[in-house]
Amino acid sequence: MNYHVDEKGYYGRFGGAYVPEILHKCVEDLQNKYLKVLESGSFKKEYHDLLRDYVGRPSPLYFAKRLSRKYGCRIYLKREDLNHTGAHKINNTIGQILVARSMGKTRMIAETGAGQHGVAIATVCALMDMPCVVYMGKTDVERQQPNVKKMQMLGATVVPVFSGNMTLKDATNEAIRDWCCHPSDTFYIIGSTVGPHPYPDMVARLQSVISDEIKKQLMEKEGRDYPDYLMACVGGGSNAAGTVYHYLHDGRVKIILAEAGGEGLLSGKSAATMQLGKEGILHGARTLVMQNEDGQIEEPYSISAGLDYPGIGPIHANLSETKRAKVLSVNDDEAIAAAFELTQLEGIIPALESAHALGALPKLDFKQEDVLVLTVSGRGDKDMDTLCTQENLRMRRQDNE
Ligand SMILES: *Cc1c(COP(=O)(O)O)cnc(C)c1O
């Protein structure tokens, strides 16, 4: 079984590149060039120098003592929340802007949901002195104001999108429309392991620095370079893909993916794509898609803007279908409880997205000697208004009494 992309751009029956005629050449150029660029000495040097000196890598692998005691195993947190800009997204945007530059592209566009990808793009565009346009659903513009202000301060043009339920899927549609109008000078920097081939593979490779570091850090701390469990949240799947990349073919390692259950799998308000989705084509790839009987996209819902997406990276659709990964859905209230728990036990306020990975811990049975690595994909600063409602704070006080 091969869990990586095949030479045609597929993971099992998922993936591929389903793009309009006008983008065909752009996508084909990228397919022909991305591996040559990623494997070139000059790219590797610039990418890794920036990851070290600008992003602050390697990110720590932190042994969470009190959390471990609570769940009866050895839990390490991979601290992507400590990266510059506060999440794992910057690993990918630095890589893609270097690829774009080497292909002679001069204008960057992107979609964003939580605004984390938008901030990561606006940051690297400031760094590389390139113009950038970020599409963002109007609902997200409203619920993620601090990130909108950051993007603007960094010099990006933020375009609110008014179609659909005005979230990530709609922003992605708009970014693709822009790309169709400017195929020659514009590079579309996709924020997750989604989109037409080669994006899912390119993004997974750029994020694979996460599992590269986990191997070295575990060796130092545990005397072996693999854990028993890897856990991560999945929106489109990039932090999860980075976390599991170098372990996909290591049968000793169990993979747990946490997707957003919203208000519950059967509530009609969910974003649990791997459990609720059916095969379809979304944003250039064949994957699992939340859709009705006529193939119309169902509006997803999650309290977390970064997980509120009706599709899923093809790599994960395949991991789920082949049962290489165990997929759990974590509801809004479980994620909030998990965010408070990590804060209380370890003094780390996680992003709401990452809190979904933490919210899967109570759903599993561990042995005392199990070693687990859980990726904290980002920090909670952007989510303070959602996390600290009066009601959540009151529940927290009651828990303490
Ligand atoms: C965007 C985001 C996610 C979801 O994206 P993936 O591609 O699934 O990783 C998760 N966590 C944080 C903090 C994010 O910003």
The ligand as a Gaussian input file, in Angstrom:
#p B3LYP/6-31G(d) Opt

LIG

0 1
 C       -5.655000      26.572000       9.414000
 C       -5.465000      25.916000      10.681000
 C       -5.796000      24.558000      10.869000
 C       -6.457000      23.711000       9.811000
 O       -5.721000      23.549000       8.658000
 P       -4.984000      22.192000       8.289000
 O       -4.565000      22.402000       6.884000
 O       -5.958000      21.087000       8.451000
 O       -3.816000      22.052000       9.196000
 C       -5.522000      23.979000      12.085000
 N       -4.986000      24.687000      13.096000
 C       -4.668000      25.997000      12.970000
 C       -4.089000      26.721000      14.128000
 C       -4.903000      26.653000      11.766000
 O       -4.579000      27.929000      11.647000

